[in-house]
């Protein structure tokens, strides 16, 4: 795809899974990348090394996205190291415990909504003043196909992702005049550590290859499938899309 040379991207939750794939994809297109992580510094540094091997600048930044002060310190450090953020990908996410509303711990509700909804709001607030001064800005929300069905026993996750999408639609209207495009990418099941844990807990499936035959196009969605949608949305090829939600789930269930 290309076309991102000279732009700085921040990808949250980028030490593994979908976030890692997005960070590497943006670097392949020429962007310098800030790799956010919460705990796994070794994995984040490995992603940085891969980005640098592609010829782009990168650095790892520890911050829990639901903590505004940590976010503010991270943005300032990114600005000092790489420059102003022009692409923000809100990817960091955590799963809820699959309990009914009646059985959900209030602390879990606050934590899940904090990561999925408050964190993206904090980061958008922090990057927008400088993003507005650039020729172009992009904010991408990595949501979930769960917002299509809003099934039972997942209220914290459903609420967090739905609030994230509401933020995206609001921002798209507020920032269009400043040249900032805001879009949503909503994957279904993706072959990541979180996806494997989810399927083991809910369906007793240890090997996701067992699910390939029942999936769209004969395979479980891969992190690169999601990353490629993001790469298009922030590329020069997307000149006119904002305020859109793209479900990256192969069109939904087969059959």
Secondary structure as UniProt FT lines:
FT   TURN            5..6
FT   STRAND          8..11
FT   TURN            12..13
FT   HELIX           17..28
FT   TURN            29..30
FT   STRAND          32..37
FT   HELIX           41..53
FT   TURN            54..55
FT   STRAND          58..62
FT   TURN            65..66
FT   HELIX           68..81
FT   STRAND          87..90
FT   HELIX           101..103
FT   HELIX           106..113
FT   HELIX           114..118
FT   HELIX           119..131
FT   TURN            132..133
FT   STRAND          137..142
FT   HELIX           146..149
FT   HELIX           155..175
FT   HELIX           176..178
FT   STRAND          180..187
FT   HELIX           193..203
FT   HELIX           208..214
FT   HELIX           216..218
FT   HELIX           223..233
FT   TURN            236..237
FT   STRAND          245..248
FT   TURN            250..251
//
